[in-house]
Amino acid sequence: MPNSRVGALSFLRLSLFASCALACLPPLAAAQQPAGPVLAPIVLHAARLLQIDTGTLLQPGEVLVEGDRIRAVGKSVAHPQGAKMLDLGDVTLLPGLIDAHVHLFLHPGAEDLQTVEESVPWRTILAEQAAKADLFAGYTAERDMGTEGAGSADTAVRDAINQGLIPGPRLRISGNAIDIMGGHEDALHFNPAQHVLSNADYANSIDQIVEVMRAQHKEGSDFAKVYETGPDKMIEGVLHTPYQYTAAQLAAAVEEARRLGTVVAVHAMGEPGTLYAAQAGVASIDHATQLSDETMRLMREKQIPAVPTFAIFEYFARNAPSPATAARESALLDYKIGEFKKQIAAGIPFAVGSDVGPFPHGTQAVELVLMVRYGMKPLAVLQADLLNGAKLLGWEGQIGQLKPGYFADIIAVPGNPLEDITAVEHVSFVMKAGTVVRH
C-alpha cells in the first residue's frame, strides 16, 4: 500500500489547499482552476537557500511569495505590509523535487496480480493516496509513466489535482503505455483461455501506433510512453534485451506526437532499442542500462536525457523472493552501475526518475542518493532533477528553480544537500503554488 507518511492536514491547511490554483497545465489546454480568496504574501526565511543553476548557497535565504508565484529571492527580501513570516530555521530551501518516472497506479506486491485482481476504481483511490504521499515527500511535479492497465484513469487524478479537489504534484500523464502483442507488459504466463488483458495498449504497426496515440490523446494524455525493449537477460555478464519497435516505427510515433504538440518517452533497457530511440529523437530514454557509444553521441547531440531509475533496481535486488532471483537482480544492478559510470564520463544528460510504485510512494528521494553513490556529484544530481526535469516535463522556466516569476513550489531540507544528499529524504516543509501543504 502507498505510504502517506503524514497524518491529516489541519482545517486551515485544507482551506488553503482548496483555494490554491495548482496550475498544472498541459501544453495545449489550460486546466480551469476554481476561484478562491487572495492569500496574503508569505516570506520564507531559512538558514540557507540553494540556487540550483549556479550552485550558490545563500546564507541566510529568503523567498517572497505572492499568490502562486515567487516574487523575490535573496539573502533578504522585502516584507510587504500584512505578509506572513515563516522562519523555518536551520534548513535549506530548494525548489520542489521532480520525479520523471512514477507509477501512481502501482503499489508494492505482485504487479501482474494487482493489475488483474484490483478494479480500476480501487486503483484510482490508491493512486490518489500515492499522489498525496509523493507531494508530502517534497515532490511537487511528476511524470506518470503508465497506469499499467488502468487506461486513462490518470486523467481523472491529474484533473482532480488541478482543480484542488485532492492534494498531489503537478502531473504529466501517459495513460497506458504502448506495447507490441506479447511484449514487455503483456499478460504473459497466464492461462491463454482466460484472455487476461495486457497492462498496455497494443500497437503492432505504424498505423496502429498512430491510432493508439490519437485515442490516448483524446482521453487526456500529455505524452506517449512506449515499451521499446524486453524481456531482459544477463548472459555471461552482459545485458541482452530484444527491441520491440524499429527506429522507423519510433520515428513515426515521435512525428505523431509532434503533430499533437507533445512527446514520446520510452522504456528502453539496452541495445539496439536504445539506439533506435535515440535515432528517432524521443524525449527521454528511461532505465538506459546499456547505451552504445553511438547512442550516447546522439543523446548528447539531441540532448536526450537518460533516466536511470536506480531505486527500482536496488529495491528488487534487496527484496527478491528467492536467492536465485536476488542473485539475478544483483548482477543486473552491478552491471547497471558500471554502465552508469561510463555514461557519466561520456557527458550525456540525465533526468531523475525513480520508477516508484512497486516500492512505497513517498520514499523515492533515495534515487538522488543512489545517483550520487554511483558517481555523480550532489549538485549535478540536483540539476538533473530540477533543471532537466522541468524541461522534460515541459515546464522549463516555470518550476525547478527559486527565481522571480516561477511557481512557488518550495521545500525545506535539513543541513546542506551539497554536503549530504540524503537531506532530500527528510523534507520538513512543502509549499506548492504558494500554498503550504506540509509544515
Helices and strands as residue ranges (DSSP letters): H 11-18, E 42-46, E 48-51, E 56-58, E 61-66, E 69-74, E 84-87, E 91-95, E 97-102, H 111-117, H 120-136, E 139-144, H 153-162, E 170-173, E 178-179, G 192-194, E 201-202, H 206-218, E 224-227, E 233-235, E 238-240, H 247-260, E 264-268, H 273-280, E 284-287, H 293-302, E 306-307, H 310-318, H 323-346, H 366-373, H 378-383, I 384-388, H 389-392, E 410-414, G 421-425, E 429-432, E 435-438
